Amino acid sequence: MSIEAIPVVVINSSENLVAADSGLSGNAPVLLREIAELAHRLLDSGEASAIDLRALPLTPADLEWLRETLGQGQVVATLEAEGESMLSETVCPGVWWVTHHNENGAVASEFIEVTFVPELLKAHPEDVKIGLEHLELLISDLS
Amino acid sequence: MHGPLIDTLARQGVTRRTFMKYCATLASMMALPPAAGRAMAEAMASAPAATRRPSVIWLPFQECTGCTESITRSHSPTLEGLIFDAISLDYQETLMAAAGHQAEEALHAAMKANEGKYLLIVDGSIPLGLDGAYSCIAGKSNLDTLKEVAKGAAAIVAMGSCAAYGGIPKANPNPTGAVSVSDIIKDKPIINIPGCPPIPVVMTGVLAHFLTFGSLPEMDSKGRPKAFYGETIHDRCYRRPFYDQGKFAKTFDDEGARNGWCLFELGCKGPVTYNACATVKWNGGTSWPVESGHGCLGCSEPDFWDAGGFYKALSMPADPLKMASTAAIAGAAAGVAISFANRGKKSAAKSAHETTTLADLEK
């Protein structure tokens, strides 16, 4: 198979901008435009969206660059569920970096969510009902 | 989002958020859009409670038990394990406590009680040589057993490359006359989960689909679940950008190898191999062959063992794993091969079927 035989070739316009041996592929900067597009959509229609970072050809260095560029905002939430999940808002409010770890501590999946509040953080009405039952039990114990 | 599954999970201490996180990750592994995670959570959580757990019969034929190892050792007791709890595994020689006549009784009892409804999982290929005498269980050839058990199955899962395509037992010169499940059974839905071994989560995904919808997921032309085998290793490889930039490791210890460049020239079969290793990874998401610095062997493709050497760069654009079938194509392939990787170094491969020698490794 010759190298040209595989039809899809990504042309990295930013290839010249990055150092050759930095491990950067040049695929990360374009993501910023996509995130901006999703933020527009959130403002215009209220529709939340997400980017699956595992589904894209990004090197570890690309991910690091993206994480650093987006920066750390004011909110960091940790979820303990079969391994730790970190949901942290970036410097751009409404743009969240979500990392799910498995019980061994390895990254199981990683997303950028563009939303006012990530769905995972909200309490489900069914769970609130269970909490309410528990509260009532606590109150009945008072008397 | 509530239903019998979520209630069962809650009783085992699994919260709704944990389940949603699991579904988000499963959707990512299945290469579905991020929004699909929530849709799957809704679908699975609200699936109607089965009156009884679906029966699963697992038949081992010409196999090495690597597939069973892959599945059973893949997870600590987590959600995947809980999904396995949702089935009734009625016959599995390696795992079941019963042996001999007792085991065979269990098999026949399960077949009778669940006729037309059970899921049949097969690992290993089926030998047709010497009237099937190469592999027998309980005095019956694998061929007879497969035909008998397949008759009452709702669907069949061909687990691993041997059951799906014949695998290593079928490798040249195929002394036992090994064939795949789909070579024999023609009147049942069959899903192939190839790989040597297959990725455990693919099994879980197919099982979750069967539990949720009572059917097999969407398949490609080779009978594989599209969700996991829809794209090549190469298309989803994190080293792909280096391929696009023409940056290749030339040996396993040169500068390119140290910089994590593309392994194409070292024989990586990623461009012609459909599997999910690049996204799902192995050993609980720890790593996978290319991340460890070794090219893909193409173990989930038909006849991967005879595809012409693991350390030879791919030499023709079509489907090199099939190129042995016609001599004319093999000849053309040899021509391209000289002009590319092995330029002037060796004479062209006369056929794709050749033994991997030390010379191949030292290419």
Interface residues (C-beta under 8 A of the other chain):
Chain A: M1 S2 I3 A5 I6 V8 V9 V10 I11 N12 E15 D21 G23 S25 G26 N27 S49 A50 I51 D52 R54 A55 P57 L58 T59 P60 L79 A81 E82 S85 H100 N102 E103 N104 A106 V107 A108 S109 F111 E113 E119 L120 H124 E126 D127
Chain B: M1 H2 V14 T15 R16 R17 T18 M20 K21 Y22 A24 T25 S28 M29 A31 P33 P34 A35 R38 S76 T78 L79 H234 D235 R236 C237 Y238 R239 R240 P241 F242 Y243 D244 Q245 G246 N259 G260 F264 P271 V272 T279 G284 G285 T286 A313 L314 S315 M316 P317 P320 V336 S339 F340
